[in-house]
């Protein structure tokens, strides 16, 4: 894999993740309006930092690990699923 292709892939991957985060924000806003409420506006200016707050919450949550597991497979499986979902 050449460097320009790898860099392009990483930048595209990050941009897709950011787009998904903000599509989630827009979805929450629409659902809030449909239910006659304001939607996610708890974090700063009109809720724009909400996806970042959700990401921080996701990464700081306590991870529960079963005791009798194949540790490598336990950690690689979700990453593989995400990569396959983004490639299709």
N, C-alpha and C positions, 0 to 999 in steps of 0.2 A: 504494500500500500504506500503510495507516494505521499509526501507531506502536504501538498496543496489539497489533495483529495481528503486526507484525514482531517485537516483543519476545516475544510468546507463541511464535512460530515458532522463534526463536533459543533460548529456554529449553527448548522441547520437543526441539529438535535436540541440545542439550548433554545433556539427560537420557537420550535414546536412546543416545547414544554412551557415556555412563557405564554404562548398563544392559548394553550389549553387552560392555563391558570386564569387568564383574563376572560376566556369564554365562560368559565365557571362563574366568575363574578357577574358577567352580563346575564347569565341564566338565573342567578340568585336575584338580581335586580328585577327581571321580568316576573319571576314567581312572586316576589314581594308586591309588585304592582298589581298582579292578578288577584292577590289576596287583600288588596287595599291596605297595604302597609309599605313602609319605605324601603325595606330590604336591608342588605348589609351596609350599614353606615357607622358601625361602632368604632372602626379604626380610621382615624384621621379624616382627610378630605374625601368626601363622598364614597368612602370605602375602597379607594384605589389600592391601598396597601394590604387589603384583606387577603389576597392570594399569597402574599409573602408571609403574613401572620399564620395562615393555614399551613404553609410549608414548614415554618419554624416549629409549629406545634406538632406536625407529623414527625419531624426528625428528632424532637426532644422527648417524645413519648417513651415510656418504659417498654422495652421489648421483652415479651414473655417467650422463653425458649423451653420447649419440652425437653425432658432429661434424656430420653432414649431416641436420639435422632441422628441422622447423618448430617453433621453441621454444614459441610460444604454445599450439599444439595439444598438444605434448608435456606441458605442465604442466596444461592445462585438462581433458584427457581423463580422468585418474583422478578428479578432483574431480567432473566430470559423472557419471561412473559411480557414485560414492558417493551423490551427491544423488538420482539416479534410483533406486538400490537402496533408499534410505531412504524415498522417496515412495511406492513401490509397496506 
